[in-house]
Amino acid sequence: MTKHSNKISNAFVFLIAAVLIGGCGKEKVKKDFIARVNNSYLTKEELSSLMNNENGKNFYREEVIRDWINREVLYQEAVKKGILKEDDFKRIVEDEKKELAVSLFLRKYYDSEKPSYEQKDIQDYYDKHQDEFKLFYDSYYINLVDFNNEDDAIKFRSLILESDWNKALNIFKNESSIIKVQTGVLLNDFQIYPATLQRIVTDLNPQEVSIVLNYLPGHYAVVQELQKYGKGTIPPFNVVKDEAEKRFLADSKDEFLKSYIRDLYSNNDIEVKN
């Protein structure tokens, strides 16, 4: 329900974007297309782009196609009803143009002003902000590999028991049967799914390796629990260093932006009336 609600709530954003890039339904007939709504076509290249962006990367191909069709039929109906000619719509489009322009400008600005830093800077950031890394839920620091072949999953598990996770992963790194690998990830109860997998993980002991888990059709997983962390604890730096780096960079971006805006204030004629 949440996924479909998010799609519906994004429909207006898609509508605005469609107008800003020139509207839909104006393209010439394309022979090589994935889907069509009247005279508007979704090509393979466009589908690939939709699936790789932030809004589409967590959805299946069929869902992205259906979402595109929903957007097109809504947009074309809005055109028929004269929505694009309404003053409110024009005002919103102008506001959205400013938002999109600012977003693109800031992306380019951040790319050109990337901060230089070392691992020590991340460690220092963690040390100063440890309370911000306190866990709100019981969490599990795990390794997980997912195969589409049970025999390979069994062999992988045997290698872990004989050596360790990294050596086993190195041997299997080019195997096409691997669906997904997660090494050293911290997940709370709600992030481990389905429920079958969650139950296994929560029952494991630190450093214990699970049996091969056929938790979904065609999925054969092996999980190694590295450590458990209870609610309210602060995980050590090596467990949350990736998250610490993300927060460090986000804070650095904020500082860059504040400094840049201060410069813009001094270089522009700004007036505020009471």
N, C-alpha and C positions, 0 to 999 in steps of 0.2 A: 504493500500500500504506500509506503514512504517513497519508494522509487518512482511509482507512477504519479504520485502527487507532485514530486519534484519536477517531473517532465511537464506536467500541466502548468505549474507555476512558472516554468521557463518559456512557455509558449509566447508570452508577450515580449520577452527579451529577443526571442528568435524573430518575431515579427518586426521589431525595431531594426534588428540587424539586416533583415531582408530588404527593408526600405533603404537603409543607408548604403547598401552596396548596389543599389540599382533596381531592386524589385525582382520578383519571381515571375515565371511564366512568359518571359520575353525572349528566351533563347530559341535558336533555330533547332529543328529536329536533330537529335543525336542518335546515331545508329547503335552505338555501344553504350547502353545505359543500364543501370540496375533497377531503377524504379521511375515511374512517370505519373504526374498529376496534370492532366490536360496537356498544356504546352511547356511544362516545366519538367526538367530531367535531372536525375541524380546519376552521375557517372561513377565509374570505379574509383577514379582519382579523388572525387569529392567525398565518396563514402570512406575511403582510407583516411582522408583528412579529418572527417567527423569522428572517426573511431579513435584517432590518435590525440585529439585535443582533450582538455580537462573534463568537459561535459560528457564525452562519449567513451573514454577509455575503460570505464568499469562496466560497460554494457555489452551484450552480445550483438552480433551483426544484425540479426532480425529485429532487435529492439531499436537499434539506431535507424534502420530503414523505416520501421513503423513510426518512429518519432519524426523523421523527415517528412513522411507522408502526412502525418497529423499537422505539422507546421504548414505545409503547402496548402492543404485544403482549408485550414483556418485563415491563412493569409489571403488566398484567392477569394474566399467568402467576404473577408473584411474589405477587399478592394471593391467587390460588387456592391457592398452596402455603403460605400462612400466614406469609410472611416479615414482614409488618407487625406480627405479634403477638410476634415474637421479641425477647428482651431486648436482644440486640446491636443489632438494628435500631432499637429505641426510643432506645438510648443514642446511636447515630450520628445519628439525627434531631435529638436535643437539641443535640448538638455542632454540627450543620450550622445549626440555628436561630440559635445564637449567632454563627456565622461570617457568616451572611446579615445578621443584625441589625447586626453591627459594620460590614460592608461598606456597608450602606445609610446607617448613621450617619456613617461617614467620608466618603462621597460628599456628603452634605448639608453636613458640616462644611467640606470643601474648597471647596464652592460658595459658602459664606458667608464664607470666609476667603481668597479669592483674593488673591495678592500683587500689589501694584502695582509695575510695573517699566518700564524704558525699554530701548531698543535697546542703550544703553551698558552696561547690566547684563549683557546676553547676551554682548556683546563681552568684557567683563571676565571673565566666567565662562569663555569660550573661552580667553582668554589664560592663565588660571590652571590650566586643565586640558587643555592642548594634547596632552599625551601620551595622553590617553584617546581622542583622535580619530584615533590612528594606525591606518592601514589594515592589515587582516590579509590582504587579497587585492588583486590588480590590480583597479582600479575605473575607471569611465567616467562622466564628467559629461556628460549628454546631454539633448537635447530629443527628444520622440517624439510623433507624432500618428498615430492609427489611424482609417482611414475604412472604411466598408462599400461605398464607391463608388470605382472606380479613376480615373474622370475627375476627380473632386474632388481625389483624392490627387495627380494629375499637376499640376493647376492650383495646388494649395497649394505643391508643390515649386518650381514656376516662380516663384511670388511670393517665396519665400525667396531664391532666387538673384537676383531683381531688387531686393529690398529687404533684409528681415531677418525673423527668426522672429516677433518680436512683432507686426510690421505684418501679416504673413500671417495670424497667428492672430486678430488683431482683425477682419480682413475676413471670416474664416470662422467667427467666434464663434457665429453663430446657425444654422449649417448642421446639419441633422439627420443628415447622413451621418457626422459625427464620432462615433466609438465611444469613444475615450479620448484624453486629452491629458496629457502629462507634460512640464513645463517646468522645466529646471534640476534634474534628479534625479541623484543619485550612486548608481550600481549596480555591484555587483561581478559577477564572471563568473557566479556561481551564481544571481544574481537576474535575469539576462537570458535569456529563454526564449521560444520554442523554440530549438533549437540553430542553426537557420537564421538567426534574428535575432541570436543571439550572435556568430556568425561575421562577419556584416556589421559589427556595432558594433566588434568588436575589430580589424577591418581598416581602419576609417576613420581619417583623420588629423584632428587638431584643427581645428575649424571646418568640416570637410567635411560635405556633405549627401549622404545616400544616394540611390540610385535608389528608385523606388516598389517596395516589397517586398510581394509576395503570399505572406506567410509562413504564413498559415492560410487555409482556405477562407472567402471573404467578408471578409477583412481585408487592407487595403492601407495599409501604414505608410510614413512618411517619418521618418528619424532624422537628427539633426544631432549630431555629436560635438563638444562644446565643449572638453573636455580629458581627457587620460588621466592617471591617478595610479597609480604603481607600489606594490606591496606594501611596507609599512613607512614610507610617506610620510605627512605630515600635511597634509591639504587646507586651503586658506585658509579664513578665516571665512565669506566669502560663499558658499562651496560647502556648508558644513555648518551654516549658521546655524539652519536649521529643527531639525536634530538637537540643536544646542547649546541651543536654546530649550526643547526637550522635557526635556533633562537638567537644565537650570536649574530648570524648574518641578517636576520630580520631586524634586530635592534640596531645594527650598523646601518642598514638601509634607512631606518627611521631618523637616525642622527644625520645621515647625509642629506635627507630630504629637508629636515628642519633647518639645517645650515644653508641649503640652497634657497629655500623660501625666504629666509632672512635677507639673503643677498638680493632676491627679486623685489622684496619690499623696498629696499633702499634705492633700487634702480627704476621704480615705477611710481607714477603719480596716483596715489591712493587716498581716497577721502571717505570718511564715514560720518554721516549726519545723525544727530540725535532725533 
